[in-house]
Amino acid sequence: MTETLTAPLAMTAAQLADLEATFGLFNIRLADGELVSVRDTVAGDVRKPVLVCLHGIGSGAASWLELARIFNLKYRLLAWDAPGYGESTPLSAARPSALDYAASLRRLLTSLSIDDFVLVGHSLGALVAAAFTAQQWPGCTPRGLVLVSPAQGYGTLAREAQGGEVRQRRLAEIAQAGGIAAMAASRHGRLLAPQADGRARAWVYWNMARLNEAGYVQAVEMLCGGDLLSDCRHIAAVQPALPVQVWCGAEDIVTPPDACEAVAAALDVPLQRISGAGHACYVEQPAALAAMVGQVLQNLPARTDQGVDR
């Protein structure tokens, strides 16, 4: 069913001012000239590790606001606008890979001297988080990995035809709807459980309506060429002691629980389902997600100057 844009989906000036006060936007200029926009609680003397959060294909850094609010003054939470999103510089490749996005993330974390962190990737962000983790870059390896409603990608031979259909449908949606904002009005409801409240609906729509078409098209190409399960199997084989979690909304119709079960199996961990949530589960149920992230942080192995004690 096609949704229409209605007044309750508009964000108020007070809500937007609260976003900037709670989860401010910063533009980071890297040494190679690349610009990366991030939202950061930039709290003072807080516990480590840093929570590094990666959004999905139809969202942006601001979508993590409620988790940032919950963790403020406890743990620093940093969320990027992926390349081509927000004010971040797009990648140079027309059809970038998850590793291209991961390399950009590495440059960002290195520039900010962040070497003690947990990666939390949602949907398309899970593809980036897994590709990043699988690389095991010296001095830039996460202490924990959380994949939330992970998108598997269509980069395998068995899924190639389906990926072609997804590419065609995703790109056609923009033209047929009449632009990004119109696409967001018709599509944002798919990310939510039927009982999602007005706050969640407004927030999911607002983030989706701000997409840059060129960055979105690049992300579609990454999705169609991605292979999350391959990276997950590699992580499980090479980093068996790494704390890993896979979660999804119990009512997710975008990356449904059955598909997320396959991701959890590749990592040899159980899938945790979040009740009362669809695909945008961290927006719909931020308190539940924050409690789960808190458990991950509490159970991390101690870190030494040489790395993580195992």
N, C-alpha and C positions, 0 to 999 in steps of 0.2 A: 504493500500500500504506500502511495506517495504522500509524504507529509507536506504541509504548507507552513511557511514561516509565519509565526504569530508573535504578538507583542511580548509574551512572557519570556521569549528567547533572547530579548535584548538585554545586554549588561548595562547596569546603571553606572553613572559617573562615580558613585561611592564605592561600588564593587571594584571598578578598575583602579581607583586610588588605593584601595585596600591591597590589591594585587601588588602594586608597586612598592607599597610600604612593607609588605610581608615578604615578598619574593622578588626582589629587585632585578631589573634587566641590566646586564653589562655586556658590552661588545669588546671582545678580546682580539687584538690584532697580533697574529702570529708572525714569526720571523720571515716566513715566505710571502707575507702580505695577505694571507688568508684571514678572513674575518669570521669569528664564531660568536654568535649571541648565546648567552647563558643566563639563566635565572639562578640566584644563589642566595641562600639565607645568610651567608658570610657572618655567621655567629662568631663570638669571640673565643674564649677558652672552653671549647666543647670537646667531648670525647671523640676519638677516632675509632673506626674509619669514617671517611666521607662517604655519603650515599650519592652515587652517580647514577642519575635516572635518564633513560632513553625512551622517548615517546614513539608512538606508532605512526603509520603512514598518513593518517587523517587528523593529526594533532600537532602539539608543539610543547615547548618547555613549560608554558604557563599551566598546562593541564595538571601538573604535579602540585599545585598550590596547596590543597588541603593536607597532603602529606608533609609538605614543607612547614605548614603551620603547626602540625602536631609535633614534628621533630625539632622545631626551632628552640634554640638554647640547650638542646640535648645532643644532637648530631647535626653537623653541617650537611645540607642537601643541595647538590648542584645538578641542574637539569639543562641540557643543551637544546638549542634549536639545531637540528641536524643540518648538514650542508644543503643549501637550497631552501631552507625553512627560515621564517622570520627574516632577520637581516644577515644570516650566515651565507658566506660565499658558496655558490654551487660547486660541485665537483666538476673537473674538466672533462671526464668521460661522459659520452652521451648515454652509455649503458653501464653505469658503475656497479661494482660488486659490493657485497657486504664488507669485504676486506678494505675496500676504498674508504667506506664510511668509518671503519674501525681505525684505519691509519690516521684519519682526521681527528678522531677522538683521542688517539695517543698523543698527537701533537698538542692538542688542547691541554690534556692532563699534565704533560711534561712542562708546558709553558707556565702552568699554575703550580708546579712543584707538588702535585698530588700523587703520592706513591703508596698511600694506605687507603684503600677504598673497596667498597662493595658495589658491583654493577647490578642495576635493576633495569631490565629491558622489557618493554611492553610491546607485544605484537611485532611489527617490523623492527622495533628496537631490540627485540630478542635475537633477531638474526644478526644484528650488529654486535650485541653483547657476546654472543657465542663465538662469532668470528674473531673478536678481540681477544677473548679468553683463550681460544685455541692457539693463538700465536705465541703465548708465553713470552712477551717482550721483556727483556731484562729491566728490572727497576720499575716496571709498569704492568704488574700482574695483579688482578683483583684477589682479595682475600675471600670473597664469596661471590656467588652468581645466582641471581633470581630471575627466572624467565616467567613473565606474566602474560597469559593468553598468547603464547608464542605462535607466530606465523612460520610455517615450515618452508615456504618458498616453493618454486616450481622448476628448480634447476636440474632435476634428475630427468633421465630419459623417459621414465614411466610417467612423469607429470608434465612433460614438455607441451603436449597438446593442450592440456588444461591451462597451462601457463599462457599459451597464445590466446586462449579465449578470455582469460582474466585481463590480459593486456588490452585487448580490443574493447572489452566491456568497460574497463576503468577509464580509458581515454575517451570513449564515446560518451560516457556519463557527463563529462564536463561540457562537451558541445551540445548535447541534447538538453541539458538542464539550463544552459545559458550562462555558464561561468561557474567559478568556484563557490561563491556564496549561495547560488541557487542549488548547486550540487549538495552543499552542506545542509541546506534546508530539507532536501528530499532524502538524504542518506543518513544523517546523524542518528536517527532513531534506531537504526540497525545495531548501533554500538551499545544500546541500553536494554536493560530488562523492561518488560511492560510496565512494572510498577515504579520505575525510576521517578524520583521527584523532580520538581521544576528546577531546582538548583543544578542538579546533574545534567538535565537536558539543556539548560542554558549554557552551561560550561562546555559541554561537548560540542554544541553548535558553534559557540564563539570561537573555539580553537580551530575547528575545521574550516570555518568561513574565512580565516586569515591565511590559508595556505597560499603559497606562490605556485602558480601553475607549472612553471619550468621545474621547480624543485620536486613537485609532486610527480611529474612525469618521470624524472630520474629515479624516484623512489619506486615507482611502478616497475621500472626496468630492473631495479635491484631485487624486488620481490619475485619477479618472474625468473630471474637467474639464480636465486638463492637456494641453498641446500642446508637447512638448519640441522637435520638429522645427522648428516655427515660430520659437522663440527661437534655436535653433542657426543657422538660415538668416540671421536678423537679425544675430547675432554675427559670422558669417562675412562678411556684406556690410559691416557698419559698423566692425568691429574686426579687419580682416584680419591685422594684425600681432600680435594677442594670441596668446601661446603656448597651444595647446589640445591636449589628449590625450583619446582615447577608448579605454578598456580593458574587457575582459570575461573572465570565466573560460571556458576552452575547453569546459568541461562544464556550462555554465550552462543550466538548463532553464526559468528564470523570465524572464530577458531574454536569450534565446539569441543566439549570435554573429551570425546572419543579421539579427536585429532591430537589434543594436548596429552592424552595418555601415551601416544606413540613417542612424543618428545620426552616425557618422563621415563619411559622404558629405555630409550637410547642413553639416558644418563644414569639408569639404574637407581631411580628414586621414585617414591610414590607421588602421584598427582594429588594436590590439595584443591578442592573445589570451594568457591566462595559463594555462599548462599545469598540469594536476593540480588545477584549481580549478573550483568551481561558482559559484553566484551570490554567496556570501559570500567572494569571493576574497581580500579583504584579511585576513580571519580565518584562512582556510585556508593561504594562502601569504604571510604578512606580510613575510618577507625579500625575496621577489621584488617585491612591491609597493613596499617601501621603497627598493629599488634603482632602480626605475622613477621613483619620486617624486624620489629623489636626482638622477637625470639631468635631470628637469624643472628642479629648483632650480639646478643647475649651469649650465644653458643659458639661464636668464632674461636678458633684456637688463638692462643696468645701470640703476639708478634714480637720478634726481636729485631735488632738493627740489621741482622743478616737475612731476615725474612720471617717466615711463619714457622713457629714451632709446631711440629706434627707428632 
